[in-house]
Amino acid sequence: MKRTTVKLPDELDDRLRHEAHVRGITVSELTREALAQYLSAPSGRRKFGAAAAGRSGRSDTSSRIDEILEREWGR
């Protein structure tokens, strides 16, 4: 395994560390997981898919946000 150094803004580093803590995994594990997921997604899906949800024609988007995020982010 290779070591890579990445410079992050303080806010992103805080969010990364918090999420790793919540999941009970290391920052390195979470970073590898996020990069693997991002790089395995087709180029057209790398954008936040729910961003256009307001134009979906559905009126229940806000009540389905957990389902939408689960589908888009696989959590």
Short mmCIF file of the C-alpha atoms (twelve columns), coordinates in Angstrom:
data_MODEL
# 
_entry.id   MODEL 
# 
loop_
_atom_site.group_PDB 
_atom_site.id 
_atom_site.type_symbol 
_atom_site.label_atom_id 
_atom_site.label_alt_id 
_atom_site.label_comp_id 
_atom_site.label_asym_id 
_atom_site.label_seq_id 
_atom_site.Cartn_x 
_atom_site.Cartn_y 
_atom_site.Cartn_z 
_atom_site.pdbx_PDB_model_num 
ATOM 1  C CA . MET A 1  0.000   0.000  0.000   1 
ATOM 2  C CA . LYS A 2  1.283   3.490  -0.824  1 
ATOM 3  C CA . ARG A 3  1.090   6.570  1.344   1 
ATOM 4  C CA . THR A 4  -0.380  9.749  -0.165  1 
ATOM 5  C CA . THR A 5  -0.551  13.161 1.448   1 
ATOM 6  C CA . VAL A 6  -3.596  15.292 0.736   1 
ATOM 7  C CA . LYS A 7  -4.105  18.864 1.890   1 
ATOM 8  C CA . LEU A 8  -7.670  19.549 3.022   1 
ATOM 9  C CA . PRO A 9  -9.431  22.698 4.163   1 
ATOM 10 C CA . ASP A 10 -9.993  22.636 7.938   1 
ATOM 11 C CA . GLU A 11 -13.773 22.241 7.578   1 
ATOM 12 C CA . LEU A 12 -13.444 19.218 5.274   1 
ATOM 13 C CA . ASP A 13 -10.863 17.639 7.577   1 
ATOM 14 C CA . ASP A 14 -13.213 18.132 10.534  1 
ATOM 15 C CA . ARG A 15 -16.082 16.509 8.636   1 
ATOM 16 C CA . LEU A 16 -13.878 13.617 7.530   1 
ATOM 17 C CA . ARG A 17 -12.651 12.937 11.065  1 
ATOM 18 C CA . HIS A 18 -16.152 13.221 12.497  1 
ATOM 19 C CA . GLU A 19 -17.587 10.752 9.960   1 
ATOM 20 C CA . ALA A 20 -14.754 8.290  10.588  1 
ATOM 21 C CA . HIS A 21 -15.388 8.542  14.333  1 
ATOM 22 C CA . VAL A 22 -19.147 8.026  13.902  1 
ATOM 23 C CA . ARG A 23 -18.517 4.933  11.758  1 
ATOM 24 C CA . GLY A 24 -15.829 3.631  14.079  1 
ATOM 25 C CA . ILE A 25 -13.187 3.420  11.351  1 
ATOM 26 C CA . THR A 26 -9.933  5.219  10.679  1 
ATOM 27 C CA . VAL A 27 -9.654  8.342  8.552   1 
ATOM 28 C CA . SER A 28 -7.536  6.304  6.131   1 
ATOM 29 C CA . GLU A 29 -10.236 3.639  5.794   1 
ATOM 30 C CA . LEU A 30 -12.928 6.229  5.165   1 
ATOM 31 C CA . THR A 31 -10.747 8.065  2.641   1 
ATOM 32 C CA . ARG A 32 -10.002 4.840  0.742   1 
ATOM 33 C CA . GLU A 33 -13.696 3.912  0.762   1 
ATOM 34 C CA . ALA A 34 -14.771 7.336  -0.505  1 
ATOM 35 C CA . LEU A 35 -12.139 7.416  -3.254  1 
ATOM 36 C CA . ALA A 36 -12.943 3.875  -4.385  1 
ATOM 37 C CA . GLN A 37 -16.652 4.698  -4.564  1 
ATOM 38 C CA . TYR A 38 -16.032 7.972  -6.394  1 
ATOM 39 C CA . LEU A 39 -13.650 6.451  -8.910  1 
ATOM 40 C CA . SER A 40 -15.868 3.437  -9.614  1 
ATOM 41 C CA . ALA A 41 -18.883 5.602  -10.472 1 
ATOM 42 C CA . PRO A 42 -19.444 6.373  -14.156 1 
ATOM 43 C CA . SER A 43 -18.336 9.915  -15.001 1 
ATOM 44 C CA . GLY A 44 -21.905 11.126 -15.446 1 
ATOM 45 C CA . ARG A 45 -22.874 9.976  -11.931 1 
ATOM 46 C CA . ARG A 46 -20.053 11.737 -10.100 1 
ATOM 47 C CA . LYS A 47 -22.273 14.727 -9.533  1 
ATOM 48 C CA . PHE A 48 -24.699 14.813 -6.646  1 
ATOM 49 C CA . GLY A 49 -27.666 13.137 -8.296  1 
ATOM 50 C CA . ALA A 50 -30.284 14.499 -5.920  1 
ATOM 51 C CA . ALA A 51 -29.307 18.105 -6.682  1 
ATOM 52 C CA . ALA A 52 -31.990 18.304 -9.382  1 
ATOM 53 C CA . ALA A 53 -34.606 16.584 -7.232  1 
ATOM 54 C CA . GLY A 54 -36.670 19.760 -7.129  1 
ATOM 55 C CA . ARG A 55 -37.334 19.350 -10.828 1 
ATOM 56 C CA . SER A 56 -38.404 15.731 -10.525 1 
ATOM 57 C CA . GLY A 57 -42.080 16.536 -10.734 1 
ATOM 58 C CA . ARG A 58 -42.610 14.734 -7.420  1 
ATOM 59 C CA . SER A 59 -44.050 16.487 -4.420  1 
ATOM 60 C CA . ASP A 60 -42.715 14.039 -1.803  1 
ATOM 61 C CA . THR A 61 -38.975 14.651 -2.269  1 
ATOM 62 C CA . SER A 62 -38.405 16.215 1.147   1 
ATOM 63 C CA . SER A 63 -40.080 13.310 2.906   1 
ATOM 64 C CA . ARG A 64 -38.011 10.829 0.869   1 
ATOM 65 C CA . ILE A 65 -34.621 12.526 1.355   1 
ATOM 66 C CA . ASP A 66 -33.160 9.629  3.375   1 
ATOM 67 C CA . GLU A 67 -34.143 7.182  0.629   1 
ATOM 68 C CA . ILE A 68 -32.699 9.456  -2.073  1 
ATOM 69 C CA . LEU A 69 -29.403 9.929  -0.224  1 
ATOM 70 C CA . GLU A 70 -29.170 6.181  0.421   1 
ATOM 71 C CA . ARG A 71 -29.590 5.488  -3.286  1 
ATOM 72 C CA . GLU A 72 -27.131 8.192  -4.367  1 
ATOM 73 C CA . TRP A 73 -24.445 7.622  -1.754  1 
ATOM 74 C CA . GLY A 74 -25.013 3.976  -0.866  1 
ATOM 75 C CA . ARG A 75 -25.049 4.497  2.867   1 
# 
